[in-house]
Amino acid sequence: MSKVLIIGAGGVGGVVTHKCAQARDVFSAITLASRTESKCRAIAAQIPDFPVQTAQVDADNVPELVALIKAEKPQLVINVALPYQDLTIMDACLETGVDYLDTANYEPLDTAKFEYSWQWAYQDRFKEKGLMALLGSGFDPGVTNVYTALAAKNYLDEVQEIDIIDANAGNHGQPFATNFNPEINIREVTAPCRHWENGQWVESGPLGTKRSFDFPEGIGPMNIYRMYHEEMESLVKHIPTIKKAQFWMTFSDNYLKHLEVLQNVGMTRIDEVEFNGQKIVPLQFLKAVLPDPGSLGPLTKGRTCIGVVAKGIKDGKKKQVYIYNICDHEACYREVKSQAISYTTGVPAVVGAIMMLTGKWHQAGVYNMEQFDPEPFLDVLSKMGLPHVVVEETDWLELT
């Protein structure tokens, strides 16, 4: 039985709190902290049969984080705050001697660039203190890493190509909204695309490559756009047989049209501009006027489908395996008052925490998900609401 400190009270923080409270054989106590404690109290009120404690903390402030961790004495800190805050929370965990877990890699506030180098640099410090940091325990990154590890363990002798394909086939009915933090979402989507091919990164324009993919279980064909996503960086490092790695995501024509207009008028800029004698960042202002992703839960209908198409060699012959999950927005809202985007990120964070706290995945240092045995994780993940399906093909099928 373990105590956990959750930092971040957005949609994902709400899901993590709900699901930790359900796993009472592992979690004996929960503290939920955020810059705005009222958000924490609102989430805690949704779980009347588990005494969730709340606290106020500025996750940019290491001394504040250290004071909170020392006061609460958790066995693990689950970071579901903003990616800008990964390093300060890791610093606080090092100072207090507590394990660390997050769902997205570090990104500097003033540059739309996310990569693992900053966090991998903590390897020696965590190892020397006997602490573990588990990076990217969401869905993508996270479960997609584990799906790739499963393909390498059970279905392919050599993984040569991967396509990570993420579809939100749901609809919230709003003219324009993002399903998670608008600032992070728009920075991610508008960044230059990178994919891995023949031992190097190949850069192209944002969303410049389009394909169609026929999603399973009645979702059907949808347009997918190639973009950069962080799990490719760790996967090609830890599974060096991969010769090509690409990430694809669906976007509606309506979303792309609004995004193009916002870019054209400068509203997606992340540099400061002067307005009425004050400095503002246009994207942060845009975030303030867009719908709060947390408000979309009761409005969103439809399903998500996220998976990995892994291509390689099995017994000397070409083989492909597609491993995926489908998640229903309305079912998620009934269970934890959140839509499927937050659910598919929050549940794997809890499962990663369970792996660490039960010792199934625990080793001093900084690690990505694919570095551990995938099967114990996927067994718990299925029981907690995100089962997977495996489709095997005797040849490689190409995206059209």
N, C-alpha and C positions, 0 to 999 in steps of 0.2 A: 504494500500500500504506500502510495507516494503523494506528495504535495507538488503541485505544478503552479507556476506563475505564467499567465498568459498576458502578453503585452500587445494591445491593439483591440479596439472595440468596434471595428467595422463589420461588414457582412461575414467575413471569414472568422473574425474573432467570436462572433455570435455562434457560428456553427461549431467551432472548436470547443467553446464552453459547454454547449448542449451535449456534444458527443463525449467529452470527458466525464460529464455528470452521469452519462449512461453507463460508463465502464467503471463501475464502483469496485470491481475486484482489483483494479489497478490504481485508481485515483481516489485518495482519501480526503483531499482538500484542494480547493481551487481558489486562486486569487486572480481576478481580472483587473488589469490596470490600463489606463489610457490618459492622454492629456486632458480629456473631457470625462470626468468621472460619472457624470449623469448618463452617458451612453453605457457605461459598465453597469450602472444600477438598473437601467432599463432591460438589459440582457439578463441580469440576475433575477429580475422579477418574473421572467418567463419560466424559471426553473424553481418553483416554490418548494419542491421536495429535496433540494440539495442546497446546503448553505454556501452559496458562492460569495466570497468576500470581494470587495472592490477597493480600488485605490487610484489616486491621481499620480501620474508621473510624466515628466517630459523625457521622451525616449532619445532626444538629442543631447541630454545632459547626463554624462557618466556618473558624477557624484550622486545625483538624484536616483539613478538606477541602482547604484551600489547600496545606497541607504535602504531602498525598498527591498532589494534582494536579501540584505542582512536582516531586515525586520521580519520578512515572511519566511525565510529559510526553506525555499523550495528545493526539490531534487533536480528539477529541470525548468528552464525558461523556454517557453514557446513564443517565438517572435512572429507575430502576424501584424506588425506595424508597417510602416513604409520602408521600401528597400533602401532609402537614404539612411536609415537608422540601424542597419545591420551591424556596422562596425562598432558603434557606441555600445550596443547591447552585448556584442561579443567581448568588448573590453571590460564591461561590467561583470560578465560571467567569469572571465579570467581572474579579475580582482577578488571575486567572492568565492571562487572554487565551485561553480555550478555548471552542469552540462547545458548545451545550447542546441536549439532547433529552429530552422526558419523554412519559409516556403518559396522565397525568391532571392536571387543573388543581389549583391550590393550594386547600387547605381549612384553616381555623384549627383548632387542636386543641380549643379550648373551645366551638366553635360548629359545628353541623351545617349549614354553608353553604359551597357551593363555587361559585366564579365566576372569570372570567378577569381581572377588574379589577386584581388584585394583580400578575399577571404581565404584562399589557398595559402596566402602568406602567413596565416595564423597557425599553420600546421605544427611547427616546432613548439610554439608557446603552449598550445593545448596539450600536446603530447607530453611535454615536460611536467605539466601540472596534473597529468592523469585524467584530463577532462576530454569529453567528446563533443564535437560540433557536427550536427547532421544538416547538410545544406540542401535546400530545394525539396522539402517533403510536402509538396502540394500534388497537383495532378500533372500539369506540364509547366515547369519541371516537377518530377517526382514519380508519379505512377508510370509515366511514359518511359522513364529511365528503368523502372522495375520491369515493365513489359519487355524492353529490349534485353535486359539481363535474363529474363525467362526464356526468350527466343534463343539466346546464346547457350543457355543451360540445357534446354530440353528439346529444341526443335531444329537447330542448325548447328552443324559442326563449325561453320565459319560464317559470321555475319558480315556481309559485304556492303549492303546498302540499307538505309532506313529512311522512311518517310513518316514523320509524325503529323497526324492529320486531326485537326480540332474543328468540330462543327457545333455551333449553337443554332439548332433548328427551332429555337423558341421565338416568341414574339411578345413584347411587353406593351405594344400599342402606342408607344410614345414617338413623336416625330424624330427625335434624336436623343439617345441616351447610351451610356456605356454600362456594361454589366458588372464592372468592378471599378475601382478608383479612377475617375476620368483622367486625371493628370498622368497616372502611370499608363493607363490604356493608350492614350493618344500619343504619348512619348514613344511607346513601344511600336505602335502601328506606323508612325511616320518616320521612324529611324531607317537608315539604309539597310537593305537586305544583305545577309551573308549566308552562304551555304558551303558545306565542306565537299571538296571534290579533288581526288588524286593528291591528297597530302597537303592541301592548302585551302585557305578561305577565299572564296570568290564573291566579290561584292557587286551588287546591282542596285537599281533604284527601288524605293519602297513600293511594295505590292505590284511590281512591274511584270511578274510572271503569273499567269492564270491558267488553271487547269479545271477539269470537271471530275468529280468523284461521286460514285454511286454508293451512298451510305446505306448500311444494312437496316433490317427490321422496319421497312416501310418508310424510312426517312427519304430515301431516293437521291437522285442526282442534285448536286449543288456545286456552285463555283467555289474553288479554293484558290487562295493567293499565297505565294511564297513570301516568307518573312524570316527574320532572324529570331531565334529563341535560345535561351541560355543552355538548355539541356544538351544541345548538340555539342557545345564546347567540352563538357565533361565526358560525354559518351565517346567521342572520337579519341579522347585521351586514355580512357580506361578500357575501351574495346578497340584496340589499334588496327584490327582487321577491317574496320569500316572504311570503305573507300569513298562513299558518298552519303551525305546526310542532309536532309532537307526538312523544313518545318512549313506546314500549310495550315491556313485558317480560313474559315468562311466569313464573308462579309456581304450583307445585302447591298443591292444597288442604292437603296435609300441612305444607308450608312455612309457609303463611299461618296455619294453626292454631297451630303452635308459636310463630310470631312474635307473634301476638296474646296468647298466654299470657305470653310473656317481657315484652312491653310492660306488660301489666296488673300484673305483680308488680314492675315497676321495674328489670328487668335490662338494659333498653336505654338507661338514663339515661347521659348523658355528663358530668354534674356529679359532684363528689366527695361521698361519704357517709362517715360515720365507722363503722368496724368494729373492735372490740377495740382501741380506742385509736389506730387508724391510718386515714389517709385512702385510700379506694380509689374508683375509677371503676367502677360496676357493669358497663358494657359491656366495659371492659378485662378485668375478672374473667371475664365470660362468654366472651370470646375465648380465655382461658387454658384453659377446660374444654371448649370445643367441639373437634371434630376439626380437626387441622391440614389446611388445604386441600391442602398438598403430599402428604398421605397418601392422597388420594382418587384419584390417578392410576391405580393398578392396579385400583381398584374400579369405576371409572366406565365405563358402556357407553352407547351411543346417540350422537346427533349434536347439534350446534348449528346454528342457522340465523339469521344476522344479515343484515339488509338494509335498503334504503331504498325506499319507495314514493314516487316523485316525480310530482306532478300539475302540469300546466301547459298551455301553448299551443304547438302546432307547426303552422306554415303556416296560422295563423288558426283552427285547430280544437283542441278539447280533446284531450289525450293524456296517458296515464299510462305510466310505466316503472317496473318493479320490478327492482332490482339487488341480488343477494344472494350469499352464500357459505354452503355447508354443510361442516361440519368434523366428522370422526369422532373420538370420544374415544379409542377403543382404538388407532387408527392413530397418533394423536399420542403416546400412551404408548410405543408400539413405537419411534418415531423419537427422542423426546427425553425420555422418562421423565416426561411430564406430560400432564394431561388437556387437553381442547380449550379450556377457558376461558383458561388461561394461554397456550396455543399461539396463540390468535387475538389475544391482546394482544402477546405477545412477538415474533412474526414481523413484524408491521407496524413495530414499533420498530426492528428490524434493517433493514428496507427503507427507513424514513425515514433511518436513519444512512447507508445506501448512497447515497441521493439526495443527501445533504449532502456526503459525502466525495468523491463522483465529480463534484460540481459541477452535477448536473442540477437540483437544488434548492439554490441557495445565494445568499443575499442578506443583507446586514447588517440586523439588527433582530429583532423578535419576531413570529413568524408562526404561523398555524393552517394546517392541512393543505389546506383548500379554496382557499387563495390561490396554489397552484402547479398546473402542468399535471398532470392526473390520470393521463394515459396511461403515462408512463414508470414511475411508481410501481406501477400495476396490472400492468404487464408483468412487473416483477421479482417482485411479490407472488405472481402466479400461478406463476412458476417456483419460488418458495420454498415452495409448499404451500397457498396460499389463492387458488384461482381463483374467478372470479365468473361469474354467469349473468345475462343481461339478458332480461327478458320485457316486450315492448311491447304495450300495449292501445290501442285506438282511442278509448276513452272513459274517464272516471273511474269507478273501482269503489270503493264505500264499504265501510268496516269494518262488520261486523254485530254 
